[in-house]
Amino acid sequence: MNILITGGSSGLGKSIVEMAAKENHTVYFTYRNHKENADSICSQYSNSISLNCDFANSKNLKEFLNKIPDFNLDVLVNNAYSGITLGQHFHKTSITEFQEAFQNNILPLISITQKCLETFRKKKSGKIITVLTSALVGTPPMGYSVYAATKAYIAQLVKSWSREYIKLGITSNAVAPDFMETALTEETNDFVKDQIKDGNPLKNILTTDEVAKVVMNLMDASPQLNGVIIPVNAGINIL
Ligand SMILES: NC(=O)c1ccc[n+]([C@@H]2O[C@H](COP(=O)([O-])OP(=O)(O)OC[C@H]3O[C@@H](n4cnc5c(N)ncnc54)[C@H](OP(=O)(O)O)[C@@H]3O)[C@@H](O)[C@H]2O)c1
């Protein structure tokens, strides 16, 4: 299969890129800053192709969008996230922070998905897999209003896509992982990590490889599996 993974240079995206490359798929992945990570993945897997794009830069994004039809894609994994998870209490959060989260995450994800749908609609098949968060399960942690609201907006898109394109054999599903140790969460202190570990029924912190395996299963799944959001959190709660 031809697969595009956004934000494949680190964390969860890197795990997905590596697993897909090991299965001999052709793997296109984007990165923003970490060229050295991207180069190292490409030198290890000759079937992986890195593309530099900062989704917050409209010219950059447009150039990237123009390349997508050439990839003849079968799968899109919407994984990249621009910004931070833990912010301030809602009343201290500026309007600009909400605007930036929308501008840098939701709008690029919409443009990329629309562009991939051009290929999927022609092929009458395709899989859209989107990375959400278990912060959507129950009540989000304190300071998560921007992050959780951004992901909640995307969760609704995931469901709309599943409704609108299934007749063309195109599915849309998502994963909603619990906390993983990545660059996005590197400022989390040990006390909070211990609490997360303690709250997990398996007494483990979820790894990016564990979530990547769920994403790989979604790539292989029958189109009968559509419109689902899979929490990956050892069943702490249900979505
Ligand atoms: N870590 C967690 O606890 C957790 C839990 C649930 C869900 N998630 C979700 O998992 C996904 C991956 O996150 P992660 O934890 O693996 O974080 P990460 O290691 O920081 O990876 C984020 C990726 O997104 C790319 N990126 C960031 N800003 C970008 C921008 N403006 N334009 C283009 N690409 C950009 C980064 O590229 P560069 O590194 O090259 O800059 C990187 O490849 C996100 O959707 C996140 O919300 C994470």
The ligand as an SDF file (V2000), in Angstrom:
LIG
                    3D

 48 52  0  0  0  0  0  0  0  0999 V2000
    2.1470   11.8540   23.5660 N   0  0  0  0  0  0  0  0  0  0  0  0
    0.9530   11.6500   24.0780 C   0  0  0  0  0  0  0  0  0  0  0  0
    0.7840   11.4620   25.2940 O   0  0  0  0  0  0  0  0  0  0  0  0
   -0.2500   11.5920   23.1830 C   0  0  0  0  0  0  0  0  0  0  0  0
   -1.4350   11.0450   23.7010 C   0  0  0  0  0  0  0  0  0  0  0  0
   -2.5530   10.9620   22.8830 C   0  0  0  0  0  0  0  0  0  0  0  0
   -2.4850   11.4110   21.5820 C   0  0  0  0  0  0  0  0  0  0  0  0
   -1.3330   11.9550   21.1080 N   0  0  0  0  0  0  0  0  0  0  0  0
   -1.3330   12.3970   19.7240 C   0  0  0  0  0  0  0  0  0  0  0  0
   -0.3680   11.6460   19.0040 O   0  0  0  0  0  0  0  0  0  0  0  0
    0.0480   12.3940   17.8500 C   0  0  0  0  0  0  0  0  0  0  0  0
    1.5710   12.3740   17.7740 C   0  0  0  0  0  0  0  0  0  0  0  0
    2.0870   13.0600   18.8970 O   0  0  0  0  0  0  0  0  0  0  0  0
    3.4440   12.6390   19.6150 P   0  0  0  0  0  0  0  0  0  0  0  0
    3.1470   12.5160   21.0590 O   0  0  0  0  0  0  0  0  0  0  0  0
    4.0830   11.5110   18.8970 O   0  0  0  0  0  0  0  0  0  0  0  0
    4.2770   13.9940   19.4700 O   0  0  0  0  0  0  0  0  0  0  0  0
    5.6790   14.3590   18.7980 P   0  0  0  0  0  0  0  0  0  0  0  0
    6.7010   13.3170   19.0830 O   0  0  0  0  0  0  0  0  0  0  0  0
    5.9380   15.7590   19.2360 O   0  0  0  0  0  0  0  0  0  0  0  0
    5.3600   14.3130   17.2330 O   0  0  0  0  0  0  0  0  0  0  0  0
    4.6520   15.3370   16.6140 C   0  0  0  0  0  0  0  0  0  0  0  0
    4.9360   15.2680   15.1270 C   0  0  0  0  0  0  0  0  0  0  0  0
    4.2060   16.3420   14.4950 O   0  0  0  0  0  0  0  0  0  0  0  0
    5.1130   17.1290   13.7330 C   0  0  0  0  0  0  0  0  0  0  0  0
    4.6900   18.5330   13.7890 N   0  0  0  0  0  0  0  0  0  0  0  0
    4.5730   19.3210   14.8800 C   0  0  0  0  0  0  0  0  0  0  0  0
    4.2050   20.5770   14.5170 N   0  0  0  0  0  0  0  0  0  0  0  0
    4.0880   20.5690   13.1680 C   0  0  0  0  0  0  0  0  0  0  0  0
    3.7700   21.5590   12.2050 C   0  0  0  0  0  0  0  0  0  0  0  0
    3.5160   22.8390   12.5430 N   0  0  0  0  0  0  0  0  0  0  0  0
    3.7650   21.2110   10.9080 N   0  0  0  0  0  0  0  0  0  0  0  0
    4.0490   19.9420   10.5320 C   0  0  0  0  0  0  0  0  0  0  0  0
    4.3570   18.9590   11.3930 N   0  0  0  0  0  0  0  0  0  0  0  0
    4.3870   19.2700   12.6970 C   0  0  0  0  0  0  0  0  0  0  0  0
    6.4670   16.9450   14.3840 C   0  0  0  0  0  0  0  0  0  0  0  0
    7.5150   17.2380   13.4620 O   0  0  0  0  0  0  0  0  0  0  0  0
    9.0110   17.6500   13.9820 P   0  0  0  0  0  0  0  0  0  0  0  0
    9.3060   16.7800   15.1660 O   0  0  0  0  0  0  0  0  0  0  0  0
    9.8950   17.3690   12.8180 O   0  0  0  0  0  0  0  0  0  0  0  0
    8.9560   19.0900   14.3540 O   0  0  0  0  0  0  0  0  0  0  0  0
    6.3970   15.4730   14.7770 C   0  0  0  0  0  0  0  0  0  0  0  0
    6.7360   14.6600   13.6770 O   0  0  0  0  0  0  0  0  0  0  0  0
   -0.5570   13.7920   18.0230 C   0  0  0  0  0  0  0  0  0  0  0  0
   -1.7310   13.8890   17.2360 O   0  0  0  0  0  0  0  0  0  0  0  0
   -0.9310   13.8340   19.4990 C   0  0  0  0  0  0  0  0  0  0  0  0
   -2.0000   14.7200   19.7600 O   0  0  0  0  0  0  0  0  0  0  0  0
   -0.2100   12.0340   21.8640 C   0  0  0  0  0  0  0  0  0  0  0  0
  1  2  1  0
  2  3  2  0
  2  4  1  0
  4  5  1  0
  4 48  2  0
  5  6  2  0
  6  7  1  0
  7  8  2  0
  8  9  1  0
  8 48  1  0
  9 10  1  0
  9 46  1  0
 10 11  1  0
 11 12  1  0
 11 44  1  0
 12 13  1  0
 13 14  1  0
 14 15  2  0
 14 16  1  0
 14 17  1  0
 17 18  1  0
 18 19  2  0
 18 20  1  0
 18 21  1  0
 21 22  1  0
 22 23  1  0
 23 24  1  0
 23 42  1  0
 24 25  1  0
 25 26  1  0
 25 36  1  0
 26 27  1  0
 26 35  1  0
 27 28  2  0
 28 29  1  0
 29 30  1  0
 29 35  2  0
 30 31  1  0
 30 32  2  0
 32 33  1  0
 33 34  2  0
 34 35  1  0
 36 37  1  0
 36 42  1  0
 37 38  1  0
 38 39  2  0
 38 40  1  0
 38 41  1  0
 42 43  1  0
 44 45  1  0
 44 46  1  0
 46 47  1  0
M  CHG  2   8   1  16  -1
M  END
$$$$
